[in-house]
Amino acid sequence: MNKVVKETRYCKVLRQAKIRDNNVVYGIEKIFVKELNQEEIRFVYFKDTIMREEQLVARPLDLPEDDLIKLMEVSIKQNVFSKEFVGKLKDIISK
């Protein structure tokens, strides 16, 4: 098994991708939720605060991969994402 990036009482962060934009950080993580005994994808939002750099804003969205696929499908059908975004996503997947 891969090295755990971080562990909390709630979960183990298995993989993580983050992008910093000034004093905020956006990311997507693959987590293992201990209480549910399942892996999930979590969209994360961190904000630099007086108390800590990259303070996590608690669980804006975590869900299993199958649910993420469903959400992405509905979002694409409902035109939540631009055609340019969907095209770029297709390019990434086809590589």
Rosetta silent file (secondary structure, phi, psi, omega in degrees, C-alpha in Angstrom):
SEQUENCE: MNKVVKETRYCKVLRQAKIRDNNVVYGIEKIFVKELNQEEIRFVYFKDTIMREEQLVARPLDLPEDDLIKLMEVSIKQNVFSKEFVGKLKDIISK
SCORE:     score description
SCORE:     0.000 S_00000001
   1 L     0.000  145.880  178.760    0.000    0.000    0.000 S_00000001
   2 L   -66.926  158.580  177.424    1.148    3.556   -0.726 S_00000001
   3 L   -63.188  138.007  176.906    2.342    5.841    2.034 S_00000001
   4 L   -77.002  127.976 -178.492   -0.481    7.692    3.800 S_00000001
   5 L   -68.727  -43.275 -178.064   -0.167   11.454    3.169 S_00000001
   6 E  -159.482  150.590  177.273   -1.969   12.404    6.383 S_00000001
   7 E  -132.378  135.671  175.894   -4.173   10.725    8.968 S_00000001
   8 L  -126.302  179.265  175.725   -6.924   12.205   11.124 S_00000001
   9 L   -62.709  -31.815 -176.628   -9.589   10.715   13.376 S_00000001
  10 L   -79.049  -43.235 -171.206  -11.963   10.875   10.391 S_00000001
  11 E  -157.244  172.229  168.286   -9.839    9.487    7.581 S_00000001
  12 E  -110.040  129.451  175.547   -6.520    8.612    5.987 S_00000001
  13 E   -86.225  113.537 -175.470   -5.494   10.835    3.071 S_00000001
  14 E   -88.175  -42.325  177.398   -4.194    8.353    0.490 S_00000001
  15 E  -144.930  155.814 -173.748   -3.447   10.725   -2.410 S_00000001
  16 E  -152.791  137.298  172.293   -3.719   14.444   -2.829 S_00000001
  17 E  -129.052  129.710 -176.765   -3.540   17.069   -5.585 S_00000001
  18 E  -134.897  150.018  174.454   -3.574   20.768   -4.632 S_00000001
  19 E  -129.912  127.771  179.436   -3.386   24.118   -6.381 S_00000001
  20 E   -94.630  138.349  174.875   -2.514   27.315   -4.481 S_00000001
  21 E  -136.011   94.237 -175.445   -4.108   30.654   -5.388 S_00000001
  22 L    58.931 -115.371 -175.543   -2.754   33.370   -3.082 S_00000001
  23 L   -98.546   15.546  175.623   -4.032   32.548    0.435 S_00000001
  24 E  -127.157  154.555  179.196   -6.318   29.664   -0.566 S_00000001
  25 E  -132.457  131.969  177.081   -5.626   26.128   -1.753 S_00000001
  26 E  -111.357  146.310  179.203   -7.999   23.913   -3.743 S_00000001
  27 E  -160.677  169.104  172.309   -7.569   20.204   -4.064 S_00000001
  28 E  -127.141  132.567 -178.457   -8.922   16.752   -4.690 S_00000001
  29 E  -126.112  147.490  166.424   -8.005   13.912   -2.382 S_00000001
  30 E   -98.301  121.636 -176.887   -8.548   10.187   -2.334 S_00000001
  31 E  -123.511  158.052  171.774   -9.359    9.357    1.276 S_00000001
  32 E  -112.677  113.062 -178.775  -10.188    6.269    3.296 S_00000001
  33 E   -84.760  115.629 -173.136  -13.066    7.038    5.674 S_00000001
  34 L   -62.005  -49.323 -175.805  -12.493    4.960    8.771 S_00000001
  35 L   -63.411  -33.532 -178.858  -16.053    4.833   10.107 S_00000001
  36 L   -92.919  -11.292 -178.649  -17.498    3.835    6.731 S_00000001
  37 L    54.182   46.615  179.420  -14.587    1.551    5.795 S_00000001
  38 E  -148.986  154.384  174.522  -14.532    2.901    2.233 S_00000001
  39 E   -83.767  143.957  177.819  -12.455    5.034   -0.107 S_00000001
  40 E  -140.063  161.737  171.458  -13.897    8.339   -1.229 S_00000001
  41 E  -100.296  132.670 -179.271  -12.945   11.322   -3.360 S_00000001
  42 E  -125.766  127.872  170.891  -12.924   14.583   -1.436 S_00000001
  43 E   -85.763  127.325 -176.268  -12.873   18.069   -2.847 S_00000001
  44 E  -119.793  152.979  177.701  -10.942   20.205   -0.392 S_00000001
  45 E  -137.414  121.030  178.385  -10.611   23.885    0.256 S_00000001
  46 E  -114.956  147.228  176.601   -7.902   25.254    2.529 S_00000001
  47 E  -134.330  135.357  175.094   -7.491   28.846    3.627 S_00000001
  48 L   -69.221  129.408  179.432   -4.496   30.459    5.295 S_00000001
  49 L  -126.263  173.643  176.281   -5.567   31.777    8.703 S_00000001
  50 L   -61.818  -36.661 -177.283   -3.888   33.474   11.634 S_00000001
  51 L   -74.196  -35.275 -171.687   -3.918   30.114   13.438 S_00000001
  52 L  -161.440  145.746  169.925   -2.523   27.982   10.589 S_00000001
  53 L   -78.109  139.182 -179.226   -1.391   27.919    6.992 S_00000001
  54 L    56.491   56.781  173.718   -3.743   25.798    4.878 S_00000001
  55 E   -74.725  122.162 -179.256   -6.561   25.451    7.416 S_00000001
  56 E   -68.730  130.517  169.695   -9.018   22.877    6.024 S_00000001
  57 L   -85.924  116.871 -165.488  -12.568   24.110    5.538 S_00000001
  58 L   -54.692  122.611  170.629  -14.417   21.058    6.828 S_00000001
  59 L    28.672   68.888  176.146  -15.627   18.544    4.254 S_00000001
  60 L   -64.909  -27.932  177.692  -17.192   20.619    1.482 S_00000001
  61 E  -169.498  119.616  166.518  -17.748   17.354   -0.425 S_00000001
  62 E  -134.558  138.825 -177.935  -16.636   13.767    0.041 S_00000001
  63 E  -161.746  158.251  177.717  -18.163   10.838   -1.768 S_00000001
  64 L   -64.572  155.861 -178.099  -17.339    7.424   -3.261 S_00000001
  65 H   -56.005  -41.358 -179.987  -15.895    7.344   -6.794 S_00000001
  66 H   -59.850  -40.067  178.312  -19.103    5.857   -8.257 S_00000001
  67 H   -69.578  -35.424  176.977  -21.086    8.773   -6.843 S_00000001
  68 H   -62.641  -42.553  177.441  -18.492   11.216   -8.159 S_00000001
  69 H   -59.923  -45.149  179.008  -18.917    9.726  -11.652 S_00000001
  70 H   -61.276  -44.422 -179.907  -22.691   10.132  -11.343 S_00000001
  71 H   -63.708  -42.154  177.811  -22.290   13.708  -10.142 S_00000001
  72 H   -62.469  -43.337  179.681  -19.874   14.500  -12.965 S_00000001
  73 H   -60.667  -47.893  178.907  -22.288   12.982  -15.508 S_00000001
  74 H   -63.076  -41.955 -179.841  -25.218   15.004  -14.195 S_00000001
  75 H   -62.279  -40.327  178.130  -23.057   18.125  -14.017 S_00000001
  76 H   -66.777  -45.008  179.929  -21.971   17.676  -17.634 S_00000001
  77 H   -63.370  -33.446 -178.581  -25.562   17.059  -18.788 S_00000001
  78 L   -89.296    8.960  178.612  -26.751   20.123  -16.862 S_00000001
  79 L    57.674   35.015  174.206  -23.942   22.192  -18.419 S_00000001
  80 L   -67.451  -39.161  178.843  -22.343   22.982  -15.071 S_00000001
  81 L   -95.901  144.406  177.832  -18.952   22.603  -16.783 S_00000001
  82 L   -69.077  159.843  176.341  -18.046   24.572  -19.886 S_00000001
  83 H   -61.927  -34.372  177.951  -17.540   22.762  -23.179 S_00000001
  84 H   -63.132  -43.308  178.987  -13.888   23.818  -22.962 S_00000001
  85 H   -61.938  -47.410 -179.161  -13.515   22.108  -19.555 S_00000001
  86 H   -62.248  -40.144  177.295  -15.150   18.907  -20.797 S_00000001
  87 H   -62.092  -43.647  178.412  -12.905   18.965  -23.883 S_00000001
  88 H   -64.339  -39.316  178.062   -9.797   19.359  -21.727 S_00000001
  89 H   -62.754  -42.677  176.994  -10.978   16.527  -19.483 S_00000001
  90 H   -60.135  -42.770  178.828  -11.432   14.296  -22.546 S_00000001
  91 H   -60.158  -43.990 -179.919   -7.886   15.188  -23.667 S_00000001
  92 H   -62.127  -45.940 -177.337   -6.473   14.245  -20.254 S_00000001
  93 H   -65.784  -36.656 -176.235   -8.341   10.935  -20.179 S_00000001
  94 H   -77.179   -9.465 -179.954   -7.332    9.978  -23.726 S_00000001
  95 L   -78.022    0.000    0.000   -3.594   10.398  -23.027 S_00000001
